[in-house]
Amino acid sequence: MRAIDTWIFDLDNTLYPASAQLFAQIDVRMGGYIERLLGCDAVEARRVQKELFHSHGMTLPGLMANHSVDPHAFLAHVHDVDIDVVAPHPELAALIAALPGRKFVFTNADAPYAQKVLARLGLSDSFDALHDIHALGYVPKPQAPAYANLCAAHGIDPSRAVFVEDMARNLVPAKAIGMMTVWIDNGSEQGPGEARDHIDVITPDVASWLTTIVAELAEEAR
């Protein structure tokens, strides 16, 4: 960990627990948007949504490519959710502040939504920068160019960076370019028996892992 000088965090279901069900609200609004866009029922909307998610990394780029959807209008709609289901987390703010080096949020969401979530958590001042889907040019995780985009924009040396994410598939490109990878195992994405050789650390939540890391770094500094 002494070699790490850059700490990169996903947002949804990573900086707050999946049990908050915030992303479930987004999922419902996304389905409703597709129903109205295509004039289809909920079952077909769900099929389209997940098909585009798997083929494009997230649903939005697929809708942009296939249906000329305006990304700003789409994101404003799907992110119109109740942020209050997320509990403030002052302990997490203190842990992130104790990390040496730069800290980033790397998300397939957009900045207005991410900033609301960070404010709710008490993390508005915890990061050096927020790299969102607009900054990515709508090429999202887990597509390899997204990671190159992040590193180029902020002068990040991947070999000195750690990436923390709840979706195991999004860690594959990070590991490929030399990042240390931390998977938040919340039961939502990695199935039993799937390869995990791209994962360096598995933890149930970000705060418990950071508590250990901060203690280790403090001990090494003595």
C-alpha positions as a printed Julia matrix, in Angstrom:
222×3 Matrix{Float64}:
   0.0     0.0     0.0
   2.99    2.34    0.46
   3.31    2.52   -3.35
  -0.24    3.83   -3.76
  -0.61    7.55   -4.36
  -4.02    7.59   -6.07
  -7.29    6.27   -4.64
 -10.18    5.81   -7.1
 -13.72    5.0    -5.96
 -16.86    4.05   -7.81
 -19.98    5.81   -6.51
 -23.18    3.75   -6.52
 -23.25    0.76   -4.15
 -19.61    1.47   -3.28
 -19.48    4.7    -1.27
 -22.89    3.85    0.16
 -24.26    0.34    0.87
 -26.34   -1.52   -1.69
 -28.92   -2.01    1.06
 -29.92    1.65    0.62
 -31.6     0.56   -2.63
 -30.89    3.92   -4.26
 -29.86    2.33   -7.52
 -33.07    0.29   -7.49
 -34.96    3.59   -7.82
 -32.8     4.52  -10.83
 -33.45    1.11  -12.35
 -37.22    1.6   -12.11
 -37.08    5.07  -13.66
 -34.87    3.77  -16.45
 -37.4     1.06  -17.23
 -40.23    3.59  -17.33
 -38.26    5.84  -19.66
 -37.67    2.97  -22.09
 -41.33    1.95  -21.96
 -42.37    5.42  -23.06
 -39.57    5.74  -25.61
 -40.36    2.47  -27.35
 -44.07    2.23  -26.6
 -43.55   -1.22  -25.08
 -44.51   -3.01  -21.88
 -42.38   -3.35  -18.77
 -41.1    -6.81  -19.66
 -39.78   -5.69  -23.06
 -38.35   -2.51  -21.54
 -36.45   -4.59  -19.0
 -35.09   -6.85  -21.74
 -33.89   -3.88  -23.79
 -32.42   -2.17  -20.74
 -30.33   -5.17  -19.69
 -29.33   -6.05  -23.24
 -27.93   -2.56  -23.73
 -26.29   -2.62  -20.31
 -24.35   -5.77  -21.2
 -23.52   -4.77  -24.77
 -22.52   -1.14  -24.11
 -21.4    -1.14  -20.46
 -24.45    0.9   -19.47
 -27.89    1.47  -20.95
 -27.42    5.1   -22.01
 -24.84    4.67  -24.82
 -27.04    2.0   -26.37
 -30.06    4.29  -26.29
 -27.97    7.09  -27.78
 -26.72    4.84  -30.59
 -30.01    3.12  -31.38
 -32.6     5.8   -30.56
 -30.77    9.17  -30.59
 -31.6     9.73  -26.91
 -30.33   13.01  -25.43
 -27.98   12.0   -22.59
 -28.67   15.06  -20.44
 -32.45   14.58  -20.57
 -32.14   10.85  -19.93
 -29.82   11.25  -16.94
 -31.91   14.05  -15.43
 -34.94   11.77  -15.58
 -33.41    8.57  -14.21
 -31.54   10.39  -11.44
 -34.66   12.14  -10.12
 -34.7     9.88   -7.06
 -34.97   10.09   -3.27
 -31.38   10.61   -2.09
 -32.52   10.56    1.55
 -32.41    6.74    1.55
 -28.62    7.15    1.79
 -27.39    7.72    5.34
 -24.67   10.3     6.07
 -21.33    8.64    6.76
 -18.95   10.99    8.65
 -16.68    8.08    9.57
 -16.08    7.4     5.88
 -15.16   11.04    5.31
 -12.55   10.8     8.06
 -11.11    7.59    6.63
 -10.81    9.01    3.12
  -9.19   12.17    4.52
  -6.57   10.0     6.22
  -5.43    8.43    2.94
  -2.19    9.82    1.48
  -2.3    11.08   -2.1
  -5.1    12.05   -4.44
  -8.66   10.7    -4.38
 -11.15   10.46   -7.24
 -14.72    9.36   -7.9
 -14.97    7.42  -11.18
 -18.61    6.86  -12.11
 -20.89    6.01  -15.02
 -23.41    8.42  -13.48
 -23.35   12.17  -14.13
 -21.86   14.89  -11.96
 -25.11   16.56  -10.77
 -26.41   13.27   -9.38
 -23.03   12.21   -8.0
 -22.6    15.53   -6.22
 -25.99   15.12   -4.53
 -25.05   11.65   -3.31
 -21.66   12.83   -2.08
 -23.28   15.75   -0.25
 -25.73   13.39    1.42
 -22.87   11.15    2.55
 -20.87   14.13    3.82
 -18.16   13.58    1.2
 -18.47   16.78   -0.84
 -14.93   17.85    0.08
 -13.35   14.4     0.12
 -12.18   14.09   -3.48
  -9.8    15.89   -5.79
 -12.07   15.36   -8.78
 -15.2    13.62  -10.01
 -14.88   11.87  -13.39
 -18.38   11.23  -14.75
 -20.05    9.84  -17.87
 -19.9    13.21  -19.64
 -16.15   13.43  -19.03
 -15.9     9.89  -20.43
 -17.52   10.95  -23.68
 -20.27    8.37  -23.04
 -17.76    5.51  -23.25
 -18.41    3.94  -19.83
 -16.81    1.39  -17.57
 -15.97   -1.42  -18.23
 -14.78   -0.35  -21.68
 -10.99    0.01  -21.67
 -10.97    3.56  -23.15
 -12.83    4.8   -20.05
  -9.85    3.92  -17.84
  -7.36    5.46  -20.26
  -9.55    8.57  -20.33
  -9.52    8.85  -16.53
  -5.75    8.37  -16.27
  -4.97   10.81  -19.08
  -7.29   13.5   -17.7
  -5.74   13.43  -14.23
  -2.19   12.27  -14.84
  -2.71    8.98  -13.01
  -0.03    6.29  -13.01
  -2.11    3.08  -12.91
   0.7     1.16  -11.21
   0.38    3.52   -8.24
  -3.43    3.54   -8.11
  -6.11    1.47   -6.4
  -9.64    1.19   -7.76
 -12.58    0.32   -5.49
 -15.77   -0.91   -7.19
 -18.86   -3.0    -6.44
 -19.08   -4.47   -9.96
 -16.39   -7.08  -10.4
 -16.49   -6.83  -14.2
 -15.48   -3.16  -13.96
 -12.26   -4.19  -12.22
 -11.0    -6.28  -15.15
  -9.72   -3.32  -17.26
  -8.31   -1.63  -14.17
  -6.25   -4.71  -13.33
  -5.14   -5.01  -16.96
  -3.46   -1.59  -16.84
  -1.8    -2.24  -13.51
  -4.17   -0.9   -10.88
  -4.68   -2.61   -7.55
  -8.33   -3.71   -7.42
 -10.75   -3.84   -4.5
 -14.14   -5.47   -4.95
 -17.03   -4.48   -2.69
 -18.79   -7.85   -2.49
 -22.42   -6.87   -1.96
 -23.9    -9.9    -3.73
 -25.21   -7.9    -6.66
 -22.93   -8.83   -9.53
 -20.3   -11.58   -9.29
 -21.76  -15.06   -9.53
 -20.42  -18.21   -7.83
 -17.55  -19.82   -9.66
 -16.69  -16.8   -11.79
 -13.0   -15.97  -12.23
 -11.62  -13.6    -9.64
  -7.99  -13.41  -10.7
  -8.44   -9.72  -11.51
  -9.45   -8.94   -7.91
  -6.75   -8.2    -5.33
  -8.96   -7.53   -2.31
 -12.54   -8.53   -1.46
 -14.41   -6.68    1.28
 -18.08   -6.39    2.26
 -17.95   -2.6     2.52
 -15.57    0.24    1.82
 -15.38    1.59    5.39
 -14.24   -1.69    6.93
 -11.47   -2.02    4.32
 -10.36    1.59    4.73
 -10.29    1.23    8.51
  -7.73   -1.56    8.1
  -5.72    0.34    5.49
  -5.58    3.58    7.49
  -4.44    1.65   10.59
  -1.72   -0.14    8.57
  -0.47    3.09    7.04
  -0.38    4.76   10.45
   1.6     1.83   11.87
   4.09    1.96    8.99
   4.56    5.69    9.54
   5.65    5.17   13.13
